[in-house]
Amino acid sequence: MASDSPTVTYGISCEKPSAGPCGVVLFGASGDLSRRKVLPALFRLFRDRSVPDRFFVLGFGRTPLSDTAFRDLVASLLPDNDLKPDFLRRCHYLTGSYTDPASFRNLAARLEELHRSFATEGNTVFHLAVPPDLFGPIGRLLGHAGLGSRSSQGPYRRVMVEKPFGKDLASCRRLNAILLRSFRDSDIYRIDHYLGKHTVQNLLVFRFANRLFEPVWNRRYIDRILIDFAETDGVSGRAGFFDTTGLVRDVLQNHLLQLLALVTMDPPASFQPEPIRDSQARFFKSLRLRSLLRGQYTAGTSHDGHPLPAYTQEQGIPPDSTTETWFRAVLTSHSRRWRGVPFILTGGKRLHRKETSITVVFNKPPYCMLCKSSEHPAPNTIRFLIQPQQKVILTFQAKIPGSRMCFTPMDMEFDYERLLGHPTTGDYEHLILDCMNGDQTLFWRKDGVEATWRLLDGDIRSFDHLSLDRRRTLLHTYPAGSEGPRLPPELWP
Ligand code: BG6
């Protein structure tokens, strides 16, 4: 396909979805997540006409802001566009406390006013872009202020909750119980923004819209599955959150386990939200944690030669912190399809590169008739590059031209960027639009999120309960900017 020809012909008709009238209440409206992801995504939905004219955004936060000051903030985040003034006109702000019932009564009154003036019929999405310890208090007070969905038969009221959803099994269950007192489960949208990425959704299409791969997608043909999450960034101004969370809770429990589920779960009975979430939950319940190693970065050097501080020297991090910035988890599933196949999930901050990828490694051929020695050729692999590169690469052996029967691994590649002329973007707008349309396919279900915490709970709790010294000795260190810890051979999976 020519790289300068971004025309895409879809195999089946794909209508662009759009939402009906609604208002979005954004908690944590001036915070980092809202600025980086949610507000720009809401604007793109408006710009692309995926939301109608009958639409508004009400920011809510502790930071005292007038409507005008909030609009200035939103304006500074958006590119110039003819529709920008119209979008800004729909942006409003309410200063309040996340734990004070009076603030939620004010919210109810303000919402009523805005629904009336924008003719939005009372349909509301509450987006909780706040630190995780506030999910419960906000959920509870929304219910007390009559803003939940338990008491409402008319317009929809849905709540989008960010991750991590709890910090262990017990807190996850408590949070579910609190939210379920205010909202029906069908109105709770537990976000994992990885599920909004096109390259992640492509895993479902790759597996279930093709006939070629399913017959070999099992333990008879697949030797192991590797998932790698590497970032060059350190804690990036989120020291408080990260140090009390750690990378296992921050990305393993959610993003990486979701990727694993999509690449391994059984085909759902149909492409509907509940059958898909049934398959995911069944897969999570079949998993066993075999080992979980943790690491932390020491001082090092970036790829362009700049000195990088150790994790414990980063601003806001306690000098004796034993929070992990790297992990390697080995999991297996007791399902018929995957019994005995290791799933090796590795994640790290402050590494030498940024990449999220999944590698499916096939078994070697049982007998190599073309091999001269006992050495086998490298196995076939299928690699899904999720980001920043967005590719699917199949590696196979090919003959090297010449008189001898020599061969070497070659790649066959599909690249979203070459197809479209730019990388695919837009995880958040996809998820927000699905929530407005009442589609929970790409959101965690209660049993799924609880199953992932159950899987990790024993290990997380025993690590947390060790003495500081013992935790320190268990951490594998690695220099910032490197490839991660050099593990001794006995720890290789
Ligand atoms: C977030 C984590 O959920 O995902 C961050 O809290 C991480 O620590 C981020 O950096 C990665 O998201 P993305 O979309 O940039 O890969």
Residues whose N, C-alpha, C, O or C-beta is under 5 A from the ligand:
A	BS01	BG6	D250
